[in-house]
Amino acid sequence: MSDPIVCTPKALPRDKWVEAARKAVQINPANQPPSGVVARGLGGPGSQLERIAVMIAKRWHTAGVRLTVGFLDNPPADLRARIIAHMNAWAETANVQFTETKTDAQVRIARASSPPEVSGYWSYLGTDILTVPANEPTMNLEAFTMSTPESEFHRVVRHETGHTLGFPHEHMRRELVARIDPEKAIAFFGSTQGWTPEEVRQQVLTPLEDSSLLGTTHADPHSIMCYQIPGNLTKDHKPIVGGLDIDSRDYAFAKSIYPKAVH
């Protein structure tokens, strides 16, 4: 197996949580968590508004997603077109469209390789991009060029675009997290990605709240949104194969969240 996708969805600073949550619910009221989830969350740390804010989903309006894309380092036109074409792969079944613009882009792509906190492959989640300062990236595709293998455009660009559409990591579904050996995962991601034990717990070992999930009944270990987890990190010694491209269940899920108009 190849190394797992080095992806850590960016989180907004704490002082932006409530603002971002309000925007998310305004754009799509279905982002509001079920009342039972809210009630359980009110017992946690922080203010009541913050505790509710972190439970808000970040999906766009179901009537369709139309987002403009800009490139912060002005890469060649052929590379820009290639990236946007892969972003629009989600449009095969879903009512989504990404178009390039030179000004006031909603999705802002960088290719930074330093400093460490902005390098790698990442995206903010869904409607959170609207709360990111206008001069900062919402997605990073470190060192992507026209020489980057086509397989990486499928594997990485489409994965990060899934985050921009509001889709979280599939490997954080409870049934997949339960298969991972925590000690081995902490050691592995610490050595390969430089993550602290707490970062591994956040990115790999903490399952999403079941009642906040909107999608398929069971986890899809072949999803483009799923990390590749080697068999030597799982309790049953069987790998979580992860996705190298958008699969049929990804397409069906995207279609259900952002359905195309029926004429």
Order of alpha helices (4+ residues) and beta strands (2+ residues): alpha-alpha-alpha-beta-alpha-beta-beta-beta-beta-alpha-alpha-alpha-alpha-alpha
